[in-house]
Amino acid sequence: MARSLLDLVREVIAILSIKAIELYDPTYKGKMDILISNGYIEGLSQGKAFNFVKEVKLKNMIAIPGFIDGHVHVIGGGGEGGFLSRIPEIESSKLLNCGITSVIGLLGTDSITKSLISLFAKTNSLRSENINAYMMTGSYQYPVKTITGSIEKDIVLIDPVIGIGELAISDHRSSAITVEEIKKVAQECRVASMISSKSGKIIVHVGNSKKMLSPLIEAVSDDEIKIESFLPTHVNRNMLLLQNALEWIKMGGFVDITAEDTSKESISVVDSIEYLVSNGASLDHILVSSDSNGSIPNFDEKGNFVSMKVSDCSVMFKAFKACVKGGMKIEDALKPFTINVSRFFKLENAGTIEKSKRADMIFVDKDTFEIDSIMAKGNLLNIKSSTIKARGLI
């Protein structure tokens, strides 16, 4: 049978309407119809039909923004235990299965056998597979390793590069970067961010040293360096560091909580957020990331490598679910996984469900509160609903 003109138009411009679904953008919006075309949200309505489009009804579901994981070792971390401890690249399907539709890739300890060129290639590969992918230049080490030979050039001239990370402090694997060197890096990122209109942020790995955040606190103490230039991560690795992170937020800073347990002393995401907010921290200044595909090494008291486990991106949705089960409103629990991350890193197409943004969503079963399906740039993936399968929308 010959296809009608309308069928051909639908196929070319890929128009789809998600009907009457409870929507969090992440603020609760009630039941909405979502119109999607060519990977982007064309409109949202309440009770107004969109004509001439394929319609999908997702029963007993809520729609939430796709998660942004701001700390993923997309080409694999590891290496602290020798060549056999190098971790392979992450697959786009793994990220999507975890509800992650946007990702920031970075290097960690190993910037010798793992290169920024490989990270650049992987970032673009993920983009071709519907992941909204970005990358950081640099690694643990100082001087900061770059692609072009310049921090500023990397950020300004290379499309996926939005900042530096993860630069290590207070860790036996760091380069013992000084406060003045931290300030120099921040100034270069600041200038690059102004020229490129990118965020120019610095993700700072914070280790187990008793110095904790003191190098950063000293770097911003004279008001020459903006405190929002830095994002200290792993701040929930122990209670003393979390208390130091509270001080940092009260100074105006932002922090990143690691969803994966990095040690026996780690504080869970839900407990970390509860502690910070109940003691006066703004929820808007808290981000959550997985540190996935990186290594979680175990060292003895002398700093010798003992063992290692590989972090997993599935911790993101588990942590979000734990926050909701722990009593947080869904819209509040979503913020550190979505809109807080997009605002901090200036990711204009991520973190929210609204007109003109990428159609990146997670559809969650209201009974089990588990992921039912994912939409990445308008493509429905990992579908469990027989209704959608029957309509041939995969």
C-alpha positions in Angstrom: 0.0 0.0 0.0 1.3 3.4 -1.0 2.1 5.7 2.0 0.1 8.9 2.3 1.7 12.3 2.1 1.0 12.7 5.9 2.9 9.5 6.6 5.9 10.7 4.6 5.9 14.0 6.4 5.7 12.2 9.8 8.7 10.0 8.8 10.8 13.0 7.6 10.3 15.3 10.5 9.8 12.5 13.1 6.9 14.1 15.1 5.8 12.3 18.3 3.5 13.2 21.1 3.7 11.8 24.6 0.1 12.0 25.9 -1.1 13.0 29.3 1.9 12.1 31.4 2.8 13.4 34.8 5.7 15.7 34.2 8.5 17.0 36.4 10.7 19.5 34.6 12.1 19.0 37.4 9.3 21.2 39.0 6.0 19.3 39.1 3.8 20.4 36.2 0.9 17.9 36.4 -0.3 15.9 33.4 1.1 17.3 30.2 1.3 16.4 26.5 4.8 16.6 25.1 5.4 17.3 21.4 8.7 16.1 20.1 10.2 16.7 16.7 13.7 15.8 15.3 15.1 15.3 18.8 13.8 18.4 20.4 10.7 19.5 22.4 8.5 21.5 20.2 5.8 22.2 22.8 4.1 21.3 26.1 0.4 21.6 26.7 -2.3 20.6 29.2 -5.3 19.1 27.5 -4.6 20.5 24.1 -4.3 17.9 21.4 -1.5 18.0 18.9 -2.9 17.0 15.5 -1.3 14.9 12.8 1.3 13.2 15.0 2.1 9.8 16.4 0.7 9.6 19.9 1.9 7.5 22.8 0.2 7.0 26.1 2.5 5.8 28.9 0.1 4.5 31.6 1.1 4.8 35.3 4.3 6.7 34.4 6.0 9.9 35.3 8.4 11.8 33.0 11.5 13.3 34.5 14.6 15.0 32.8 17.4 12.7 31.7 20.2 12.7 34.3 23.4 14.6 33.7 26.4 12.7 35.0 29.1 15.4 35.4 31.9 13.0 36.3 32.4 9.9 34.1 35.7 8.2 33.0 34.3 7.5 29.5 37.5 6.0 28.2 38.1 4.2 31.5 40.0 5.1 34.6 42.2 2.9 36.8 45.8 2.2 36.4 46.8 2.5 40.1 47.4 -1.3 40.2 49.4 -1.6 37.0 48.5 -2.1 33.4 46.0 -4.9 34.2 44.0 -2.5 36.3 43.2 -0.2 33.3 39.5 0.0 32.8 37.9 -0.1 29.3 35.7 2.5 27.7 32.1 2.8 28.7 29.3 2.0 26.2 26.6 4.5 25.4 24.0 1.7 26.1 25.3 1.5 29.6 24.8 5.2 30.3 21.3 5.2 28.8 20.3 2.1 30.8 21.3 4.1 33.9 19.0 7.1 32.8 22.0 9.2 31.9 21.4 11.2 28.7 24.1 13.9 29.2 27.7 13.2 30.3 30.9 15.0 31.0 34.0 12.8 30.4 37.4 13.3 32.1 40.7 11.8 32.9 41.9 10.8 36.3 45.1 9.4 37.7 46.3 8.0 34.4 47.0 10.6 31.8 49.9 8.7 30.3 48.3 5.6 28.8 44.9 7.4 28.7 45.1 10.5 26.4 43.0 13.6 25.9 42.9 12.8 22.2 41.2 9.5 23.0 38.8 11.3 25.3 38.0 13.7 22.5 37.3 10.9 20.1 35.1 9.0 22.6 33.2 12.2 23.4 32.3 12.6 19.8 31.5 8.9 19.5 29.0 9.3 22.3 27.5 12.3 20.6 26.8 10.3 17.5 24.9 7.8 19.7 22.5 10.3 21.1 24.4 11.1 24.3 24.7 14.8 25.0 28.5 14.5 25.7 31.1 17.0 26.8 34.7 16.7 28.2 37.2 18.3 30.4 40.8 18.9 29.5 43.5 18.1 32.0 43.7 15.3 34.6 45.0 14.8 38.2 48.3 16.4 37.3 49.8 19.9 37.3 51.0 21.4 35.0 47.7 20.8 33.3 48.0 18.6 30.2 46.1 19.8 27.2 45.5 19.0 23.5 46.6 22.3 22.0 49.3 23.2 24.6 47.1 25.8 26.2 44.2 25.6 28.7 42.6 28.6 27.1 42.9 27.3 23.5 41.5 23.9 24.5 38.4 25.5 26.0 37.9 28.2 23.4 38.7 26.2 20.2 37.6 22.6 20.9 33.9 22.2 20.8 33.3 19.5 23.5 35.8 21.0 26.0 34.1 23.0 28.7 36.7 23.2 31.5 39.4 21.3 33.4 39.2 18.1 35.4 39.7 16.3 37.5 42.6 18.3 39.0 43.7 16.6 42.2 44.4 18.2 45.6 44.9 16.7 49.1 45.8 13.3 47.6 49.0 11.3 47.5 48.4 10.9 43.7 48.3 14.6 43.1 51.1 16.9 41.9 51.1 18.9 45.2 49.7 21.9 43.3 50.2 25.2 45.2 47.6 27.8 46.0 49.3 30.2 43.5 49.2 27.5 40.8 45.5 26.9 41.5 44.8 30.6 41.1 46.7 30.7 37.8 44.7 27.8 36.4 41.5 29.4 37.6 42.4 32.7 35.9 43.1 31.0 32.6 39.8 29.2 32.8 38.0 32.4 33.6 39.4 34.2 30.5 38.6 31.2 28.3 35.0 31.0 29.6 34.5 34.7 28.8 35.8 34.3 25.2 34.0 31.1 24.5 30.8 31.5 26.5 31.4 28.1 28.1 31.4 27.4 31.8 35.2 27.1 32.2 34.8 25.2 35.5 37.4 23.2 37.3 36.4 19.8 38.7 38.7 19.3 41.7 39.3 15.8 43.0 39.6 16.0 46.8 41.5 13.1 48.4 42.0 11.8 52.0 44.6 14.3 53.1 43.9 16.3 56.2 44.3 19.5 54.1 40.8 18.7 52.6 39.5 21.9 50.9 42.0 24.3 52.5 44.0 24.9 49.2 40.8 26.0 47.5 39.6 28.1 50.5 42.9 29.9 50.5 42.8 30.4 46.7 39.5 32.3 46.9 40.1 34.1 50.1 41.2 37.4 48.6 38.2 37.7 46.2 40.5 37.6 43.1 39.3 34.2 42.1 35.6 33.4 41.9 34.6 30.6 44.2 32.1 29.3 41.6 35.0 28.5 39.3 35.6 25.3 41.3 33.6 22.1 41.9 35.2 20.0 44.6 34.1 16.4 44.1 34.1 13.3 46.4 33.2 15.6 49.3 31.2 12.8 51.0 34.2 10.5 51.3 34.1 11.1 55.1 32.3 13.2 57.6 35.2 15.7 58.2 35.3 16.5 54.5 31.6 16.8 54.3 31.7 19.3 57.2 34.4 21.2 55.3 32.1 21.1 52.2 29.4 22.7 54.2 31.7 25.6 55.0 32.6 25.9 51.3 28.9 26.1 50.3 28.2 28.8 52.9 31.1 30.8 51.4 29.1 30.6 48.1 30.7 27.5 46.5 29.2 24.4 44.9 30.1 20.8 45.7 29.7 17.5 44.0 28.7 14.4 45.9 29.8 11.0 44.6 27.0 8.5 44.3 29.4 5.5 44.5 30.8 4.7 47.9 34.5 5.5 47.7 35.4 4.1 51.2 34.0 2.6 54.4 33.7 6.1 55.7 31.6 7.4 52.7 28.3 9.2 53.5 25.4 8.2 51.2 23.9 10.8 48.8 20.7 11.0 50.8 22.4 11.5 54.1 24.9 13.9 52.7 22.2 16.1 51.2 20.1 15.9 54.4 23.2 17.0 56.5 24.2 19.8 54.2 20.7 21.3 53.7 19.6 20.9 57.4 22.7 22.8 58.3 22.0 25.8 56.1 23.4 24.8 52.7 21.4 25.7 49.5 20.2 22.6 47.7 20.9 24.6 44.4 24.6 24.4 45.2 24.7 20.6 45.4 25.5 18.3 42.5 25.6 14.5 42.3 27.8 12.4 39.9 28.7 8.8 39.6 32.5 8.8 39.0 31.5 5.8 36.9 34.0 3.7 34.9 36.7 4.9 37.2 38.6 3.0 39.8 38.0 3.0 43.5 41.4 1.8 44.8 42.1 0.6 48.2 45.5 1.6 49.6 47.1 0.5 52.9 48.4 2.8 55.5 51.7 3.2 53.7 50.0 4.1 50.4 50.5 0.8 48.7 47.9 -0.5 46.3 45.8 -3.3 47.8 42.7 -3.8 45.6 40.3 -2.0 43.3 36.7 -1.9 42.3 35.1 -0.3 39.3 32.5 2.4 39.9 29.1 2.0 38.1 26.7 4.6 36.7 23.7 2.7 38.0 24.4 4.4 41.4 22.9 7.6 40.0 19.3 6.4 39.8 19.7 4.3 43.0 20.8 7.4 44.8 17.9 9.5 43.4 15.4 6.8 44.4 16.9 6.6 47.9 16.4 10.4 48.2 12.7 10.1 47.3 12.2 7.1 49.6 14.0 9.0 52.3 11.3 11.7 52.2 12.5 14.3 49.7 10.0 15.7 47.2 10.6 14.3 43.8 11.3 17.8 42.3 13.9 18.5 45.1 15.5 15.1 44.7 15.9 15.7 41.0 17.8 19.0 41.2 21.3 17.6 42.0 21.0 15.1 39.2 19.6 17.5 36.5 19.1 21.3 36.6 21.8 22.1 39.2 24.3 20.4 36.9 23.1 22.1 33.7 23.2 25.5 35.3 26.6 25.1 36.9 28.2 23.8 33.7 26.1 26.0 31.3 24.6 23.0 29.5 21.7 24.8 27.8 20.1 21.8 26.3 20.1 19.5 29.4 18.6 19.2 32.8 15.0 20.2 32.1 11.9 19.4 30.1 10.9 22.5 28.3 10.3 23.9 24.8 13.3 24.0 22.5 15.4 21.7 24.7 16.7 18.3 23.7 14.0 15.6 24.2 15.9 13.8 27.0 13.7 12.0 29.5 13.4 9.1 31.9 10.0 7.4 32.2 9.5 6.0 35.7 6.9 3.5 36.8 5.0 5.0 39.6 4.4 1.7 41.4 7.9 0.3 41.3 9.7 3.6 40.9 12.1 1.9 38.5 13.1 3.1 35.0 10.6 1.9 32.4 12.2 3.6 29.3 14.5 6.3 28.2 14.2 9.0 25.6 17.5 10.4 24.3 17.3 13.2 21.7 13.8 12.1 20.8 14.6 8.4 20.5 12.8 6.0 22.7 15.2 3.4 24.0 15.1 0.4 26.4 11.4 0.2 26.0 9.4 -2.2 28.3 5.9 -0.9 27.5 4.0 -3.2 25.0 1.9 -0.2 24.1 4.9 1.6 22.6 6.2 -1.5 20.9 2.9 -2.1 19.2 2.9 1.4 17.8 6.3 0.8 16.2 8.1 3.8 17.7 11.4 2.1 18.4 
